[in-house]
Amino acid sequence: MKVQNLAEEASDFTGNIWKFKKNGETVLIDAGTGDSWKQIQGLEKVDKVVITHSHYDHIDNLPKIVDLFS
């Protein structure tokens, strides 16, 4: 399993977004906010998104993820 914090390379406050990849499946834990969107755009696919709670710094980019990967 590979785990990556997608928010750590962003230049502004990005909230939380983690990528887990195992056996070809990509799962995001939370959707982040702000510049973390740049990291999401670079993903080939997202199979699942798990939202831990509804604070904006965890869900703000969720509509963008849905639009990109639906």
Secondary structure by P-SEA (a helix, b strand, c coil): cccccccccccccccbbbbbbcccbbbbcccccccaaaaaaaccccccccccccccccccaaaaaaaacc
